[in-house]
Amino acid sequence: MSHVVDYYSFFGEGEWTRLDREPLEFLINWHYMKQHLPESGAVLDIGAGPGKYSMQLAKKGYQVTLADLTPKLVDIARQKATEFGLLHQFQGFHVSDACNLSQFSTEFFDSSLMLGPMYHLQKEEDRVTAASELYRVTKSDGIVFVAFRSRTNQIMSSLMAPENWKPHHQIDAVYDFYQTGTFNHAEEGRFTGAYFYHVDEIRPFMESIGFQTMQLIGSTNIGAVLTPDHWRYWQERGEAEKVIQILIETAKDPALLGMSSHLLYIGKKGNWLAK
């Protein structure tokens, strides 16, 4: 995973501002997370990056444990918590691999977030291990939030901007990706190797680990294809907020899930599979 660490170390503070520059993913995710989070308790944010979601959770009074694979991002998160006066809400800042959460006790967290690791794990056995570790550290009936990347959306992006997604500037490479879901950028320093899911793979994958599915939403859905010019049009009409409300509503439409760049799985740790 050294390439992942190198990639996110390079961006550093830019990873913190990404969800400000492209706020739709955060706005929609947070809308649905608030509906399912417990009223209080301990929350693990694994793959937290610089802690955008962790800070929101801390502001809401949760006891947050932040963990990420990239030391630089963990340092930024600690700095942000200090800057915002939220350090007292954190139970720790850890450099951790999502596939090995052995430093955390079994069934300790009331809710757990994994909003990045799953699509950086290209091997199926690693994705199973990460999801199983998430299951282990979450309390019975605890709520989990897991992010996935959409294979359909990535094909759309490749066809619309092929030079940005080499080797997807060659249609045979796009077809191979459609079959495998595995992507490795041909240009050094661009987006890390990743795995993109078919929408209909996500629910059975998580349920095979033992989670009970509550909801699957498209974190960007139709908004994934809106350009700055499109947003400018609605902003000039004073209706951008109404557009966001439509996108929040359509995020739960199963017919639109594949369009979304990111997908948010919301599930509960069940007892209906022997672990």
PyMOL commands that set and color helices and strands:
alter all, ss='L'
color gray80, all
select helices_A, chain A and resi 2-11+13-21+24-36+52-59+71-83+87-89+117-120+124-137+151-160+162-164+171-180+199-209+221-225+228-236+240-250+254-259
alter helices_A, ss='H'
color red, helices_A
select strands_A, chain A and resi 42-46+63-68+90-95+109-114+138-149+182-183+194-195+211-218+262-269
alter strands_A, ss='S'
color yellow, strands_A
deselect
rebuild
show_as cartoon
